[in-house]
Amino acid sequence: MTSPQVRKVQIDASSHCQLACPVCPTANGLTKPVLGAGHLKVADFERLLDRNPEIQEVELSNYGEMFLNPQLPELLACAYERKVVVSGSNGVNLNFATEAALEAVVKYRVRALTCSIDGATQATYARYRVNGNLDRVLRHIDRIRELRHLHRSAFPLLDWQFVVMGHNEQETEMAKGLAQSRGMQFLPRLSWNADHSPVVNTELVRIEMGLPAASREEFRQSEGVSYTRSLCYQLWQAPVVNWNGKMLGCCVNYWGDFGANVFEEGLTAAMQHPLMEQARGMLLGETAAVPGIPCTTCDQYREMSASGTWLDPAEIAASQSGDILTGLVLKNSLQAKFARVAVHEGVAEQAVFGSLGRVFRFGTDTAVYFRAGGPGLYTIFVQGLGAGGWLPVVRHLVEVRERPVCQEFEVDTSGSSIEATPAGTRPAVPVSSWIR
């Protein structure tokens, strides 16, 4: 088997967490025998990125809370200097964060933070996020939003993850409202353990959450595959590394490592380790289960083995996106109240604005975002709306580069940065965008 080239890794910045969530293996002490207790060190992180310049993205959250790492600002600076994009999309509880850390996630353009907030009131939130304080979490979110405006930054994107359970299902709409008021995407998730606070009104949950099922078991029965099937792709695309360098393979695994230390032996050697090769073969159904490989402990692998629903190389390849997340921070030189934006891949002469259902609100919204399909020139059209009506359309040309895979540009509502259309450009194609 050929070892895949890895452009993204996931490293737990800290194995510690200050909460005591009832079914979390970290809170229950189940992760400690293998994962240990500690923080990712800057020296180890620097060595990893310098020895593996192909790494473009790093996820810094897993079983611990990344904001508990006292060196988090230095870690983010280290990645930023090397054009490596950092995210906290696996989940952060954001109950503790220093001002330096909050400023660093904005200053060093962290791509996204997924905030785990399973309730809209303190009483409901603390039923699962034991020892957590909802007001403090929301203050930290609001501070990040303030810092984005202060630094004129489009990042980080802020997402509100809501794990639906029986005790919080009645607060879904309230939580959606709190998320929307902060420009956060609301991300409903099915509970890890159906026995803990099981959903009561399953039909209502399916409708309100927009999910095909109200539990992971129901999802498996209706869809024929596991709810978390895509996590197995990590052994090809985004391997998980413990804070001390142990190769864990995927974010679910805390039962054992795959025999290599990435910091000591290198990422390539760790990906080519026989245990990793055998695990990938097992998940494809090409290799029988090998005792001692962590996958044999995983319920998801057991389900795949029993049903024969092995991974397919085509589905793994199709899941990997080469898109470059791009944010446009609008500069309001003409004191417009609103603006509409059109994005075109290539160089365009005329704007194709979409429906006027959603426009940018100056003073409220952070930025306009689009996913660039690859590096190259993109045309941005902006038209402000003031008290006297629509202002002239302004055209800007921006060059999206290959790295980093998360970029931002400031776009003025007045004047134009283009004097003439460059020769030899291909026809422009409209690109969908959204506002947060």
N, C-alpha and C positions, 0 to 999 in steps of 0.2 A: 504494500500500500504506500502511496506517495503522501508524505506529510504535507498538509496544507500550509500556505504562507499566511501568517497571521498579521493582521493590521490593527487588531483591537485586542486588548486584554482587560481583565477585571481583577482588581486587587483590593482587598479589604484594607482601607486606610487604618482601621482600628478593629480589633475583635471585641472591644468592650461596648456595652450598652447600659445606659442608666435606667432603662425601663424594665418592667417585669411582666411582659405580655404572656398570658396564661399558656399558650401552646407554642411559644417560640423556643426552639432548642438552645438559643443563647441564654435566655432567661432561666431555663431549666438546667443549665450546666451541661447539656449533652454535647455541645461543640468543643468544650475545653480540652478533653483528652487528645484530640487531633489538632485542633486549631490553636490551642494554647491561649495565652493572654498577652497582648502587646499591640504596638502601633507600627505602621510602616515607617521606616526611616528614610530620610531624604537621600542619604548616601546610597542606599540600595536602589531607590527609585531612579536616581541619576544614572547609576551604572546600567540599569535595565534599559533606559531610553537611549543612552549613548551607544550601547552595544547592539541595539536593535532599532536602527533608524527607520525601519519599515513600519514601526508602530505609529499609528495616526490617532488612535483614540484610547482612552483609559477610563474605565468605570471604577469609581473609588468606594462604592458601597456594596455591602453584602450582608453578612450576619451581624456586623457591628455597626456603630454609628460613626460616620466619617468625621463629624464635627468634634468628636472627643480626642482626635489626634492633635496634640499641641503644635505640631509642625505643619498643619494643614496649609497655612498661607505660603510656606516655603515649598511645599509639594506642588501647589498650583502654579507658583512662579516658575518652578523647574520645568513643568510641562509646557507652559506658555512660551517660554524662551526657545523651546525646541519645536514649536508649532504642532504640539500634541494637544488634542482637545480632551478635556476632562468632563465627566458627568457624574451626577449622583442620582441616576435614574432607577437603580434597583430599590431605592427607598432610603429616606432620611427621616428621623422623627423630629429634628430641629428644636428639641427642648432646651438644648444648650448650644450656644454659639457666641464666641467672642466678637467684639466689633471688628477686630482685625480679620477674622475669618469671614464675616459677612461682607466686608469690603473686598476681600480677596476673590470671592466667587464672582463678583462683578468686575473688578479690575482685570482679572485674568481670564475673563470671558468663559466661565464654566458654561457648558452647553445647556444643561437642564438639571433641575432638582425635582425629584418626585417626593412630595411630602406626604407621609403616611398619617392621615387624619380621618379616623373612623367614627366621626360624630360631629354634630354641630353645637352641642352643649358640653360643658365640662363633665357633667355627671355621666353622660353617655360615652363621651370620648375616653374617660378614665376607666370605664368598665373593661376595656381591652388594653388600652395603652396605660397600664397601671404605673403610677408615679408620674404620669405626664400632666402637663398643664397647658390647656388649649389656648388660653390667653397669651401665654408666653410664646407659643408656636406662632400664633397669628401676628404678634409683635415682630418676631424675627422675619416673617414673610413680608410684612409691611416695610420693614427697614430695608430689605433687599430691593423692594420696589422703589423706595426713596433713593437708594444709592444708584440704581439704574438711571433714574432721571438726572441725578447729580453728575454722573460720569457719562451721560448720553450713551448708554450701552443698551443693546438689544438683549443681552444675556445676563443671567441665565433665564431660560424659560422656566416657569413655575407650574408644576402639575399637582393636583390634589388627588391622591389615591385614597379611595374609600372602599375598604373591605366590608362587604355587606354581610351582616349577621342578624340574628333575630332581635337582639337588643337595640340595634341602630337603624333597622330598615325604615322606621317611621320618621327618621330625620334626613332621609335622602334628599328631598326637595330643599330643605333648609341648607344642607351642606352644599348643594349645587349653587344656591344663591350666594353663599359666602365665597365660593370659588369664583363665580362669575364676576362678583364685585371687585375681585382682586386680579382679574385678567388671567385666571388660572384655568387650565383644562381640567375637567372633572373626569377621573379615571376610575370607574367602578371595577372592583375585582371580586372574584368568588373566594370564599373563605377556604383556608388551608385544611381545616378540620370541621367536617359537617356535624360532629358530635358536640362541638363547643358552640353554644348559642345558635342552634340551627334556625334557618330562615323559617318564618311562620307563614306569611302570605306570599307564596312562591309566584303566583301569577302576577301580582302587583310588582314584585321585585323584578321579574323579567321585563315588564313593560317600562318601569321607571329607569332601570339600569340599561335598557337596550341590549340585553344579553340573551343568548339563546337558551340559557339554563339558569337555575337558581342555586345550583350546587355543582361541584366538580364531577360528582358521580353522574348527575343528570346530564352534564355536558358530554361525558364520555359515552353515555348511552345514546344520546341524540346525534352526536357528531362522529362517533366511531373511533375517536382518538382521545388521548389525554388532553386536558385543558392546558397543561404546561409542556406539551410535546416539543415546542420550539427551543426549550432550554437545553435539550440534548445537542442542538446545533453548536453550542459553545465549544464542544470538543474539537470542532473544525475552525470556527470563526472567531471566537472570543474566549479563550481558555481562562479559567479562574485560577488566580494565584493567591495563596495565603499571604498575610502581612509579612511573614518571615521567609517567603520564597517558595514554600512547598507547592507543587503543582496539584491542584484540586480538580481540575477539569471542568466542572460545572458549578453553578451557584447553589445547587441543592446539596451537594456532597459535603458531609462533615464526618464521614465514617472512616476515611483513610485517604492517603495521598497516592499519586501515581508514580512514585519512586524517584522523582527528580526534584532538585531545588533550582528554580529558574535563576535566582540571583547568583548562584555558584556555578552552575553548569551551562547557563544560557538558555534562551527561549527555544531556539531551534532544537537543541539536544533534548529538552524536556518534551517538546512536541513529538519527537521521534523515538521517545522511550518506548520499549516494547509494551509496557502496560497501557500507554495511550493508544498505540497502534492496535492492540488487541481490543481495547474498549470500543474504538471506532468500528472495528470489524463486528463486534457483538451487536452494536446498535443498528448496523446495516443488515444483520441477519446472516452475515458471511462466516462468522466465527461462533463456536459454541461458548457458553458461559465459562469464564475462567475464574476459578476460586481466588479470592483475594483482591479482585478488581472491585473498586467501590460500586460500580454499576450493579453488581449482583445483589447489593443491599437495597437498591432503589425500587420502590413500588412501581414507578413508571416503566422501568426496564422489565419488570415481571409481567406487567400488563401487555407490553409489546410482545414479549415472548409467548404469552398465553394466546394472544389473538393473532399473532403473525403480522402485525402492523408495523413492520420495521421501517426505519428511515430510508429514504430514497435519495441518492446523490443529487437528483434534479431538484428536489424540494429544498435541500440544504443550499444549493447554489442560488436558487430563485429568491431565497430569503435575504440574501446579502445585497444591500443597496450601496451604490456608489454615489449617491446624492450628497451634495454639499449644502448643509443648512445655512441659509443666508438671511441676515436681518437688515432691514432698512430703517434707520433712525431718521425721522423727518425733522428738518430744521424749519421753523416757522418764521421766516423773515418778513412775510407780509401780514402777520397777525391773523391768519385764517383760523376759523373755528373748527373746520373739518377739512378732510382731504380724501380724494380717491386716488388709487394707485393701480397702474397696470404694469405688468412685468412681461418682457418678451425675451426669449432666448435668441441671441443674435442682435443685429442692428436693425431697428425698425424706424420708419419715418412717421407712421401714424399710430396712435394709441388705439387699442381695442379694450375699452373699459367693460367690465362685467356689469351685472345688474347692480343697482344702487341700494341694495338691501343693507349693506354694511359699509360704513365709511370710517376713516380714521378720526378719532376724537383727540384733538390736541389737549394736553393737560391730564388726560385720563389713560389713553393707550400708550404702550411702550414703543412698539415698532410694528412694521409690516414684515412678514416672513415669506420666503419661498424656498423650495428645494431645487437647487441648480443640478441639472442632470450630469454636469461635469464642468471642468474649467472652460473658460472662454468669455466672450463679451455678452453682456446682457443690457437691454435697454429698459430704463425705468421712466415711466411717465407719471407725473404728479400734477394734480389739479386741486388747488385749494378752494374752499368755499367760505366767503366772508359775509359780512352784513350786507354788502351790496350785490351779492350773487357769486357766480362762479368766476374764478380768476383764470388767466391764461394757462394753458397746458404747458408744463415744463418738461423737457426731455433731458435725461442723464444717461451716460454710458458708464457702466462699471465692469471691471475685469475680475471675474471670479477665478482664483488660482486653485491649483491642485491641493495645496495645503495652506492653512489647516482646513479640516473638513467642516468647519463652523466659522463663518466670516460675517462681517458687518460693514455697512457703508452709511455715511451720512448723506442725505439727499435733501437739497434745499427746495422750498416751494417757489422760489423766485430765480430767474435767470436760467441759463442752460450751460452745462459743461461741455457741450458738443457744438463745434462750429461747422463741421462737415461730416458726412458719412464716410467712414474709411472705405477705401477701394477694396474690391474683392471679397466683400462680406456675403455670407449666405443669407437666404430669406429668413426673416424672424418668425418665431413660433411663440404664441401666447403661453405663458406659464401661470398656473394657478397660485394664488397667494392667500394668506390669512393674516388677521390682525389679532394681537394679544396685548 
